[in-house]
Amino acid sequence: MIDLSKILITLGIILLVVGLFIRFVGKLPGDIFIKKGNVSFYFPIVTCIIISILLSLIFSLFGRK
């Protein structure tokens, strides 16, 4: 039963973090946006790095026994 509670807490935190980042996607400094004519390219590199760091911290906290 303890494993189920950890999974639910982790999923809740992940959903909260994703919800917060949806508001800021494209607005962080370092995200790449190039528009030339009819072609546009967008890559949220800083957003991806921050999400990766946060998920690593969350999973390391809940991964300990």
N, CA, C and O atoms as a GROMACS GRO file, in nm:
protein
  260
    1MET      N    1   0.081  -0.119   0.000
    1MET     CA    2   0.000   0.000   0.000
    1MET      C    3   0.086   0.126   0.000
    1MET      O    4   0.045   0.230  -0.052
    2ILE      N    5   0.205   0.118   0.057
    2ILE     CA    6   0.293   0.233   0.060
    2ILE      C    7   0.339   0.270  -0.080
    2ILE      O    8   0.354   0.388  -0.112
    3ASP      N    9   0.362   0.169  -0.163
    3ASP     CA   10   0.406   0.196  -0.300
    3ASP      C   11   0.299   0.271  -0.378
    3ASP      O   12   0.332   0.360  -0.457
    4LEU      N   13   0.173   0.238  -0.357
    4LEU     CA   14   0.064   0.306  -0.426
    4LEU      C   15   0.058   0.453  -0.385
    4LEU      O   16   0.036   0.540  -0.469
    5SER      N   17   0.078   0.481  -0.258
    5SER     CA   18   0.074   0.620  -0.213
    5SER      C   19   0.190   0.700  -0.271
    5SER      O   20   0.172   0.816  -0.308
    6LYS      N   21   0.308   0.640  -0.281
    6LYS     CA   22   0.422   0.710  -0.341
    6LYS      C   23   0.396   0.738  -0.488
    6LYS      O   24   0.431   0.846  -0.538
    7ILE      N   25   0.337   0.644  -0.557
    7ILE     CA   26   0.307   0.662  -0.699
    7ILE      C   27   0.206   0.775  -0.718
    7ILE      O   28   0.223   0.859  -0.806
    8LEU      N   29   0.102   0.779  -0.636
    8LEU     CA   30   0.001   0.883  -0.648
    8LEU      C   31   0.058   1.021  -0.615
    8LEU      O   32   0.025   1.119  -0.682
    9ILE      N   33   0.141   1.029  -0.514
    9ILE     CA   34   0.204   1.157  -0.479
    9ILE      C   35   0.295   1.203  -0.591
    9ILE      O   36   0.296   1.320  -0.627
   10THR      N   37   0.373   1.111  -0.646
   10THR     CA   38   0.464   1.145  -0.756
   10THR      C   39   0.386   1.193  -0.878
   10THR      O   40   0.423   1.294  -0.939
   11LEU      N   41   0.280   1.124  -0.914
   11LEU     CA   42   0.199   1.165  -1.028
   11LEU      C   43   0.135   1.302  -1.004
   11LEU      O   44   0.127   1.383  -1.097
   12GLY      N   45   0.091   1.328  -0.883
   12GLY     CA   46   0.034   1.457  -0.851
   12GLY      C   47   0.135   1.569  -0.864
   12GLY      O   48   0.104   1.675  -0.919
   13ILE      N   49   0.256   1.546  -0.816
   13ILE     CA   50   0.362   1.647  -0.827
   13ILE      C   51   0.399   1.670  -0.973
   13ILE      O   52   0.419   1.783  -1.015
   14ILE      N   53   0.408   1.562  -1.049
   14ILE     CA   54   0.441   1.574  -1.191
   14ILE      C   55   0.335   1.655  -1.264
   14ILE      O   56   0.368   1.742  -1.345
   15LEU      N   57   0.208   1.627  -1.237
   15LEU     CA   58   0.101   1.702  -1.302
   15LEU      C   59   0.103   1.849  -1.262
   15LEU      O   60   0.077   1.936  -1.345
   16LEU      N   61   0.134   1.877  -1.138
   16LEU     CA   62   0.145   2.015  -1.092
   16LEU      C   63   0.258   2.088  -1.163
   16LEU      O   64   0.241   2.201  -1.209
   17VAL      N   65   0.373   2.024  -1.173
   17VAL     CA   66   0.489   2.085  -1.239
   17VAL      C   67   0.460   2.106  -1.388
   17VAL      O   68   0.493   2.212  -1.443
   18VAL      N   69   0.401   2.008  -1.452
   18VAL     CA   70   0.369   2.021  -1.595
   18VAL      C   71   0.268   2.134  -1.616
   18VAL      O   72   0.281   2.212  -1.711
   19GLY      N   73   0.169   2.143  -1.529
   19GLY     CA   74   0.071   2.251  -1.539
   19GLY      C   75   0.133   2.388  -1.524
   19GLY      O   76   0.095   2.482  -1.595
   20LEU      N   77   0.228   2.401  -1.433
   20LEU     CA   78   0.295   2.530  -1.415
   20LEU      C   79   0.383   2.564  -1.535
   20LEU      O   80   0.389   2.681  -1.576
   21PHE      N   81   0.449   2.465  -1.592
   21PHE     CA   82   0.537   2.492  -1.705
   21PHE      C   83   0.461   2.519  -1.834
   21PHE      O   84   0.515   2.583  -1.925
   22ILE      N   85   0.339   2.472  -1.845
   22ILE     CA   86   0.260   2.500  -1.965
   22ILE      C   87   0.238   2.650  -1.977
   22ILE      O   88   0.232   2.703  -2.089
   23ARG      N   89   0.226   2.719  -1.864
   23ARG     CA   90   0.205   2.863  -1.867
   23ARG      C   91   0.330   2.937  -1.916
   23ARG      O   92   0.319   3.044  -1.975
   24PHE      N   93   0.449   2.880  -1.891
   24PHE     CA   94   0.573   2.951  -1.920
   24PHE      C   95   0.646   2.901  -2.044
   24PHE      O   96   0.751   2.955  -2.078
   25VAL      N   97   0.593   2.800  -2.111
   25VAL     CA   98   0.660   2.747  -2.230
   25VAL      C   99   0.666   2.855  -2.336
   25VAL      O  100   0.565   2.915  -2.372
   26GLY      N  101   0.785   2.878  -2.386
   26GLY     CA  102   0.805   2.980  -2.489
   26GLY      C  103   0.839   3.115  -2.433
   26GLY      O  104   0.871   3.207  -2.509
   27LYS      N  105   0.835   3.130  -2.303
   27LYS     CA  106   0.862   3.259  -2.243
   27LYS      C  107   0.992   3.260  -2.163
   27LYS      O  108   1.032   3.363  -2.110
   28LEU      N  109   1.056   3.146  -2.154
   28LEU     CA  110   1.181   3.142  -2.079
   28LEU      C  111   1.297   3.187  -2.166
   28LEU      O  112   1.302   3.155  -2.285
   29PRO      N  113   1.390   3.261  -2.107
   29PRO     CA  114   1.508   3.299  -2.184
   29PRO      C  115   1.591   3.175  -2.219
   29PRO      O  116   1.615   3.090  -2.134
   30GLY      N  117   1.634   3.166  -2.340
   30GLY     CA  118   1.712   3.052  -2.384
   30GLY      C  119   1.634   2.956  -2.471
   30GLY      O  120   1.694   2.872  -2.538
   31ASP      N  121   1.501   2.968  -2.473
   31ASP     CA  122   1.422   2.888  -2.565
   31ASP      C  123   1.445   2.941  -2.706
   31ASP      O  124   1.448   3.062  -2.729
   32ILE      N  125   1.460   2.850  -2.800
   32ILE     CA  126   1.496   2.889  -2.936
   32ILE      C  127   1.370   2.902  -3.021
   32ILE      O  128   1.290   2.809  -3.030
   33PHE      N  129   1.352   3.017  -3.084
   33PHE     CA  130   1.241   3.040  -3.176
   33PHE      C  131   1.295   3.115  -3.297
   33PHE      O  132   1.345   3.227  -3.286
   34ILE      N  133   1.285   3.052  -3.413
   34ILE     CA  134   1.334   3.111  -3.537
   34ILE      C  135   1.218   3.114  -3.636
   34ILE      O  136   1.151   3.012  -3.658
   35LYS      N  137   1.195   3.230  -3.694
   35LYS     CA  138   1.089   3.243  -3.795
   35LYS      C  139   1.148   3.311  -3.918
   35LYS      O  140   1.196   3.424  -3.912
   36LYS      N  141   1.142   3.240  -4.030
   36LYS     CA  142   1.189   3.293  -4.158
   36LYS      C  143   1.083   3.266  -4.264
   36LYS      O  144   1.062   3.153  -4.306
   37GLY      N  145   1.018   3.370  -4.304
   37GLY     CA  146   0.914   3.355  -4.406
   37GLY      C  147   0.796   3.275  -4.352
   37GLY      O  148   0.737   3.310  -4.250
   38ASN      N  149   0.763   3.167  -4.423
   38ASN     CA  150   0.651   3.082  -4.384
   38ASN      C  151   0.691   2.969  -4.290
   38ASN      O  152   0.606   2.892  -4.247
   39VAL      N  153   0.819   2.959  -4.259
   39VAL     CA  154   0.870   2.849  -4.178
   39VAL      C  155   0.908   2.901  -4.040
   39VAL      O  156   0.976   3.003  -4.027
   40SER      N  157   0.863   2.830  -3.937
   40SER     CA  158   0.904   2.865  -3.801
   40SER      C  159   0.954   2.740  -3.731
   40SER      O  160   0.905   2.630  -3.753
   41PHE      N  161   1.054   2.760  -3.646
   41PHE     CA  162   1.115   2.651  -3.570
   41PHE      C  163   1.117   2.692  -3.424
   41PHE      O  164   1.162   2.801  -3.390
   42TYR      N  165   1.069   2.603  -3.338
   42TYR     CA  166   1.065   2.632  -3.195
   42TYR      C  167   1.120   2.512  -3.119
   42TYR      O  168   1.076   2.399  -3.140
   43PHE      N  169   1.216   2.536  -3.031
   43PHE     CA  170   1.271   2.431  -2.946
   43PHE      C  171   1.291   2.488  -2.806
   43PHE      O  172   1.380   2.571  -2.785
   44PRO      N  173   1.210   2.444  -2.709
   44PRO     CA  174   1.220   2.496  -2.573
   44PRO      C  175   1.330   2.428  -2.494
   44PRO      O  176   1.302   2.349  -2.403
   45ILE      N  177   1.456   2.456  -2.526
   45ILE     CA  178   1.569   2.385  -2.466
   45ILE      C  179   1.580   2.413  -2.316
   45ILE      O  180   1.605   2.320  -2.240
   46VAL      N  181   1.563   2.536  -2.274
   46VAL     CA  182   1.574   2.569  -2.131
   46VAL      C  183   1.460   2.505  -2.054
   46VAL      O  184   1.480   2.455  -1.943
   47THR      N  185   1.342   2.506  -2.111
   47THR     CA  186   1.227   2.443  -2.046
   47THR      C  187   1.251   2.293  -2.030
   47THR      O  188   1.219   2.237  -1.925
   48CYS      N  189   1.307   2.229  -2.130
   48CYS     CA  190   1.337   2.086  -2.122
   48CYS      C  191   1.441   2.057  -2.014
   48CYS      O  192   1.429   1.957  -1.943
   49ILE      N  193   1.540   2.141  -2.003
   49ILE     CA  194   1.644   2.121  -1.902
   49ILE      C  195   1.585   2.135  -1.761
   49ILE      O  196   1.616   2.054  -1.674
   50ILE      N  197   1.502   2.236  -1.740
   50ILE     CA  198   1.442   2.257  -1.608
   50ILE      C  199   1.348   2.142  -1.572
   50ILE      O  200   1.349   2.096  -1.458
   51ILE      N  201   1.269   2.096  -1.665
   51ILE     CA  202   1.179   1.983  -1.639
   51ILE      C  203   1.261   1.859  -1.607
   51ILE      O  204   1.225   1.783  -1.518
   52SER      N  205   1.370   1.837  -1.679
   52SER     CA  206   1.455   1.721  -1.654
   52SER      C  207   1.515   1.725  -1.514
   52SER      O  208   1.518   1.623  -1.445
   53ILE      N  209   1.561   1.841  -1.472
   53ILE     CA  210   1.619   1.855  -1.338
   53ILE      C  211   1.513   1.829  -1.231
   53ILE      O  212   1.539   1.758  -1.134
   54LEU      N  213   1.396   1.887  -1.248
   54LEU     CA  214   1.289   1.868  -1.149
   54LEU      C  215   1.244   1.723  -1.141
   54LEU      O  216   1.224   1.670  -1.032
   55LEU      N  217   1.228   1.659  -1.255
   55LEU     CA  218   1.188   1.518  -1.254
   55LEU      C  219   1.295   1.430  -1.193
   55LEU      O  220   1.263   1.333  -1.123
   56SER      N  221   1.421   1.460  -1.218
   56SER     CA  222   1.530   1.384  -1.157
   56SER      C  223   1.527   1.397  -1.005
   56SER      O  224   1.547   1.299  -0.934
   57LEU      N  225   1.502   1.518  -0.956
   57LEU     CA  226   1.494   1.539  -0.812
   57LEU      C  227   1.375   1.465  -0.751
   57LEU      O  228   1.387   1.402  -0.646
   58ILE      N  229   1.261   1.473  -0.818
   58ILE     CA  230   1.141   1.406  -0.767
   58ILE      C  231   1.162   1.255  -0.763
   58ILE      O  232   1.131   1.191  -0.662
   59PHE      N  233   1.214   1.198  -0.870
   59PHE     CA  234   1.231   1.053  -0.874
   59PHE      C  235   1.342   1.006  -0.780
   59PHE      O  236   1.335   0.894  -0.730
   60SER      N  237   1.442   1.088  -0.757
   60SER     CA  238   1.545   1.049  -0.663
   60SER      C  239   1.494   1.051  -0.519
   60SER      O  240   1.534   0.969  -0.437
   61LEU      N  241   1.404   1.145  -0.489
   61LEU     CA  242   1.346   1.150  -0.355
   61LEU      C  243   1.255   1.032  -0.328
   61LEU      O  244   1.259   0.973  -0.219
   62PHE      N  245   1.172   0.996  -0.426
   62PHE     CA  246   1.079   0.886  -0.407
   62PHE      C  247   1.139   0.750  -0.441
   62PHE      O  248   1.078   0.646  -0.414
   63GLY      N  249   1.257   0.749  -0.498
   63GLY     CA  250   1.322   0.623  -0.534
   63GLY      C  251   1.402   0.562  -0.420
   63GLY      O  252   1.442   0.446  -0.427
   64ARG      N  253   1.426   0.640  -0.314
   64ARG     CA  254   1.501   0.588  -0.201
   64ARG      C  255   1.415   0.493  -0.120
   64ARG      O  256   1.293   0.507  -0.113
   65LYS      N  257   1.482   0.395  -0.059
   65LYS     CA  258   1.406   0.296   0.020
   65LYS      C  259   1.431   0.316   0.165
   65LYS      O  260   1.376   0.242   0.247
   0.00000   0.00000   0.00000
